[in-house]
Structure formats: C-alpha cells, structure tokens
C-alpha cells in the first residue's frame, strides 16, 4: 500500500479528530473505520456527554495522535503527542491519580465508584492503543512513567472490583514487558509495581478466603518481575512483596523476604509487619504472630493504628480473645499519640470475635466503650454486632442495635439487613409461626428498599427460605421472579432451598429438573452440602431407599461424604425403626479416614437403641466413650440418662418424640449403596404399579419458574394437567401446595 502524502495524511488526521470529538461529546456518529486493536467508540471514545469538556478535548487529541501514527501520517510519537496522551490519562483518572479512586473507596456512592472504574478502564484502553500503535510502527512509547503511575494508582485504589484491577494489569503488562530484558525506569516506576502488586494481593486473598477461582494474575509473578529490574526497591516495595506471598498462603517465603530486605540495608516499616501479622493470623499460626510482633519490637519499628488492627484480627482468628483484649488495652495505654492508637478496625475485629464466640454482652459493651475511647463505630461494627445477636437468637437486642445505628446517622448496608433477615427467618419451621415470620421478613425487606439498599442474592435466598418454611410457594415464585428481573442468577443455595421443598411435598419431577439444572449451570458447583440437603429431606420422610440412591449418585461424582452425611443417614434409620442399620452406619463412620462420630450421632443412636430394645449395644458405645477421658466421661453420663429415658418410653407412642416411625407398613427389600452401607428400603406394590401407569406430570409451578428465568417452558401452553397425575402419597390437604400456580 502506498504511503499517503503529508497533505493527505494531515487531512486524514483532521477527519479522524473531527469524528472522535463528535463521538466523545455525544454529538455525532463514531468512526466506523476499524483499527488494529479497536480504538473504538465502544472501548475508549464512548466517554459520554457527562464528561467535562477538558477531558473530552484531551481524549480526542490523544486519539488523534494515535490514529496519525497508526495511519502513517507520522513515523513516531513526538513530544507533543506524549504530552497529549499524558493530559488525556490525567484528565480521566484525576490530576494526582487519586481523586476518583478515593471517592470509590470512601463509600460516597455506587455512582461515584462506577464512574471512577469506567474512567480507569478507558484510560487503560487508551494505553493499550498507544502501545499497539508503537508496535505497528516500531517506535518508542508515548506513555510516560508518571502517567502510567497515575492510572495504576487510581485503578488499584478501587477495592472490590476485580475487572478494574484486571484492566490496570493488562495496561501495565503492555508497558512493563516492553522491549528486551528487564523493565527500565523509562517504562514503569517502583510505585506502579507496588500498587499493582498490592491490588493483585487483595484479589488473591479474597479468592482464597471465599474458595472461588482466582481471575487475576498472581501477585508473586509481578513481584518477581520487579525483582528482575534494575529499579532500586524501597520499604514499600518489599512490603508489597510480603503481601503477595502472604495472600497466596506462602507465609514462610514472606518471612524470608524480610530477611533479604534487612540484608540489603532497607529499613522495614510498620506496613510490612502488619502484613506479616495478618498473614499469620489468617493461617491461625499464633507462634508466627508472636514472632512477628517480637521482631517488630527488636527492630525498633513503632506500631501504628493498622498494627493494632492486624494484631487483634490475628488473635481473634487464632481463637485467643484474651490476647486480643490485652492487645487492645496495650494499644490504648502505651500509644502516646491518638492517631497511633487502635482504630475502628481493631474494635470491630474484637466485637466480631466476641459475637462469634457467643459472648454477646461483652460485644455490646465493647461497642459502647468505643465512643468513650474517642472511636466512632461504623457500619461494619454495627453489622458485626447485629449479626452476632441475630445468630444468638437475641432479635430484640439486634433490633435495638439497629435503631441505635439509625439514630447515629449510619446508613445500614445490605449485610446489615441480611443479618436481620436471617435472624428473623431462623427457626421458622413450625407452619403457624412460619407464616408470622414470613410477614416480618417481608416487612423488613420493604424497609430495606425504602432505605435505598439494593438486595443481593443472599437477601433473596433468605426470603425464598422463609416462603418455603411457611409453605407459601406462590410467594416463593414472586421472589424468584424478582431475582430474574434484577439480573441475578440462582446459586447453589437457591437450588437447595427449592430442592428441600420439592422433596417435602413429594414432587419428583420438579426435584429431578432442579438437579439437572444444577448440573448444567456452570456457575453452580454441586458440593457435599447439596447432596446432604437431599439425603436429609428423604430421610426425614422415611424414604431411605431414595436417600441411599442419592448417596450413590454423590459417590459416583467423586464427592466425599462428610460427618453430616453419615449423621443424616443414621438419624433416618433410627426414624424408621431400623436401628441395626443405624449401628452399621455408625461403625462405617468410625472406620472412615478423617471422620469420627460426633455427639449428635451418638445421642440419636443411643436414643434409638433404648427405644427399640437394643440397650446392650448402647451400653457398649457409652462404655467406649467413657474410657476416652474426662470429656468423654461427661458426655457418657448424659447419654446414660438419654438411654434410660428412651428405654422407659413406649415405642408405639413415640410419635411426639424427635424419632418418628413410618406411618404405614411396607415390604422391605435389601439394597446396598456404593459406600457399603446396606439398606432395607421400603416399597409398595400398589405404588409401583401406579407409577408405571401414570402419565408424565405437568407441574405448573415448575413451568412458571422456567418462564420467569427465561428458560424453555410450556407455561402458556394450552394444556391442562392430566387428571390423576399427582403423586399418590400427597393428600388433599397438601394438594394446593403442590400446584403452585393454583392457589
């Protein structure tokens, strides 16, 4: 292709500039001419009419330079081009690289956070386009190290947004990996590396704590890139490296880095030790926490406010609330300057520790003490206390704390409302009580929306659970419709909640459909909890054949049963009066590596043995437990009373007890699961014959849910369910609960 003349090239540049200005200001149509990597109206120039004029002009000028170099109008970027690119990047992310990112992290609103993230992503896209033009023409980059540092600083300051972090990393890689050998100071600064490593470390730590797959590169990889450069590292850079190793659980390598830093003559600051202490705390390594604290004192590093927060968090994570409380007292007493004393993070960590340990009065008292110590609690402090009170069934105190939070002008978050909702819904299995609970939960949900707090999937799942417990399927479908309309997708909790209900009402077709949806949904991971839910539901109905079939399916997918699986099957056998099989399950659990029967399993088995005349077996279990030590002897005495109470009761009149026998006699058929647990499953010849002659079931509620979720369905089909197509074991009183759309 012939190279255009200078006059033609200038004309092309003017046309490109006019099109870009029109696109960025929203007053025209963007250029449709394709570019090498999409400098496009969608990726970069769709800045929107809300952008200020200075930013619009700066971005248009920078893109005009990019297009001029790419089209061959100029051989390379000159000083004016570099200045135009830098002005555009700084206009997008703020003059100091901090303005918009700071708004996003200080909680000024979701709109500010989204706008800041969008600006950073556009700046990163511009950097990639500049580098693409450089590769095309074989010239030097027009992105200065200072401009890259400003973009990295703004983007990495936005927390909780992995997509923004990933955009910054992609732009950074185009700069840091440019050319042969290690990165030079003319490409990226130490501060840029430090910010990128810190942001990736946060993402890695969050993924590791939640168990989710990491979607961002390894922070250690970027740290090793930095170590290979000729750049001189400071204390902040080494602190970022320690954080990189700690975020991946490689705490010993992080400590080794501290020794390398000391050998190179770089003085460690409190930030490095704070990272080490918190890292050891996450690993529940109390010795490491104490050693890091001692090294900090030995090197003469003065603790700051974050140090006390890290220490208290680490002690709480190590289940040493006594040491956490002592650390708080030391921080208050021995820190001469107020700004170095424990802050709200330290108090909140200790409040959370007390709440999780059930020491709710101490948690409440610590919250009151904060104001006396000159530390104002925030939304996380109140949410932590409310969550602990709700889990402890202290809903009156939780409501009181919530009211205090509102009086303090602190806006509740979605976590606050979710904690209250869970507290309201918890324990609502009784049908009459459950309807009242559903009414309270619905009122709380309306108050949440009035406060402008957007519900999340946890909120909706809790409401679905309340509807299921109240046997209000129509309300559950309404909640599911809101999930679909909000753009959220059902998760494993949503599916298991629905499974629980479908099994309870005997809706086999709906149960199988939900299971198939879970298998085909890539976002849902079927784990042991899903199968435990199914096994528990079948066992509570006394359908041990189905429970064992579910166990076989679980084992076929290489999902390892846990203690809850064995406990549920054991309780199911006790419930149907087959204590011999319950004893076999108990023995199988004892022989399984990594598992041992817990107190609940022993109590259920002892009760069943006493109820059905197998006291000799119970005596052996109690004797074995008594020989294990003081704690075992204490539990053995309690089980002895359980055995006496069960043996003294009449098995035929035990319907009011937790262990219930099946209501109708049935023939027994031996069955063996893949785990080696034998079963005497219950079948009925008439039921089997009816199942063979029934037509396929058309479930209105199931089709309704599929319609609302945008899945193939026959909800609006001109079809009437076949008469007699309902499950035969569902009586007339529960038929309305099965036909969801007919209430």
GIVENSUL-V582453 format. One line per field, one symbol per residue. ss: DSSP state (~ for helix, > for strand, _ for the rest). psi: psi as a letter, one per 30 degrees, with the letter a starting at -180 (. if undefined). Layout:
# GIVENSUL-V582453
ss->???
psi->???
This chain:
# GIVENSUL-V582453
ss->_____~~~~~~~~~~~~~~~~~~~________________~~~~~_______~~~~~~~~~~~~~~~~~~~_______~~~~~~~~~~~~~~~_____~~~~~~~____~~~~~~~~~~~~~~~~~~~~~~~~~~~~_______~~~~~~~~~~~~_____~~~~~~~~~~~~~~~_____________~~~~~~~~~~~~~~~~~~~~~________~~~~~~~~~_______~~~~~~~~~~~~~___~~~~~~~~~~~~~______~~~~~~~~~~~~~___~~~~~~~~~~~~~______~~~~~~~~~~~~~___~~~~~~~~~~~~~~___~~~___~~~~~~~~~~~~~___~~~~~~~~~~~~~______~~~~~~~~~~~~~___~~~~~~~~~~~~~______~~~~~~~~~~~~_____~~~~~~~~~~~~~~~~~~~~______~~~~~~~~~~~~~___~~~~~~~~~~~~~______~~~~~~~~~~~~~___~~~~~~~~~~~~~_______~~~~~~~~~~~~~~__~~~~~~~~~~~~~______~~~~~~~~~~~~~___~~~~~~~~~~~~________~~~~~~~~~~~~~___~~~~~~~~~~~~___~~~~~~~~~~~~~~~~~~~__~~~~~~__________>>>>>>_____>>>>>>_~~~~~~~~~______~~~~~~~~~_______________________~~~~~~~_~~~_
psi->kkklleeeeeeeeeeeeeeeeeeffggaklkgkkleghilfeeefiflffkleeeeeeeeeeeeeeeeeefgekelkaeeeeeeeeeeeeeefleggfeeeeeefghgleeeeeeeeeeeeeeeeeeeeeeeeeeefhlllgjleeeeeeeeeeeffjlgjfeeeeeeeeeeefefgkalalklffekleeeeeeeeeeeeeeeeeeeefglkkgllkfeeeeeeefflgkkkaeeeeeeeeeeeefggieeeeeeeeeeeeeggkkklfeeeeeeeeeeeeghieeeeeeeeeeeeeggkkkaefeeeeeeeeeefghifeeeeeeeeeeeegjekefflkaeeeeeeeeeeeeefgieeeeeeeeefeeeggkklaeeeeeeeeeeeefggieeeeeeeeeeeefghjklleeeeeeeeeeefkghfkeeeeeeeeeeeeeeeeeeeefgjklaeeeeeeeeeeeeeghieeeeeeeeeeeeffflkkaeeeeeeeeeeeeeggieeeeeeeeeeeefjffkjjafeeeeeeeeeeeffgifeeeeeeeeeeefghjkkaeeeeeeeeeeeeeggifeeeeeeeeeeefkkflkkaeeeeeeeeeeeeeghhfeeeeeeeeeefffaeeeeeeeeefeeeeeeeeflkefggfflfjklkekllkkkkkklffgjlkilklkeeeeeeeffklkkjjeeeeeeeefgglklhegkikkkkkgglkfgjlffgeffeiegg.
